[in-house]
């Protein structure tokens, strides 16, 4: 099945290589009429395996991405290298919070770095058995302890991360 859809400035074209190439050529041939011009330096071709694309094809100019490396709006779509890279990036960002003032770090942690971004990543791909989540949790705990200048005991940490389950810890 062949599917085209447009959203803002992003275009997704699905199908076999010949169909996709024909659609890209159609877009390019009608760019003056439609006002739609592809930036081939930013276009990606995502395949399950390495597909040979002739150098003469417009698709040869696209960035080649394997299915395991695929992301959507910055979040990994499936388990694999993209998921690991996304979690490693979040860990690196958390580690850098110690370089700024405590109040600023706490605001960034609460409103953008920790929960919203992590929840977005967790909702887009199953991360449940990814070992980097434990690393993220440890870095988050040590970063929060550093920002607040308080050593969090195991009970305090569990109460903080499991706010709805605190009665079980008493």
C-alpha positions, 0 to 999 in steps of 0.5 A: 500500500502506498501512503502520502501525508503532509504535516507542516513542513514534514512529509512522509512517503511510504512504499517501495523504492521505485514508488518513493522515488517517483513521488519525490520526483513528482514533488520536485517537478511541481515545486513551482506550482505547489511551493513545496521544495525538498531539502534533500540534505535533511531528507531521510530514507528509512529501511529495514535493511541496507537497500542499494540505491543507484547514484543517479537516483534522487534518493541517493542524496537522502540520509540513510537510516536503519529501522533501529536508528529511527526517531520521530520528533526526537524520540526513538520509535523502537528498541535499539540504538536510537533508544540507547542514544536518547537515554544516554543523551538525557543522562549526559544532560542531567550530569551537566546540571551541576554546572549551573546555579541550584535554583536554575538547575531545579527549575530545568530538572522539574519542568523540562529535563526530567519528567516531561522529556523522559515520559515522552521517550517512555511513551514512544518506545518500550524502554521497560527492560533498558538497563540505561533506565537504572543509570538515569535513575541513579544520575537523577537521584545524585543530581537532585541530592546535589541541587538540594544539598541533601542526601536522600535516603532510600525511603525518601527517594522512594517516597519522592518517585512513588508519590501515590504509593507512599502509604505502603512505605510507612 
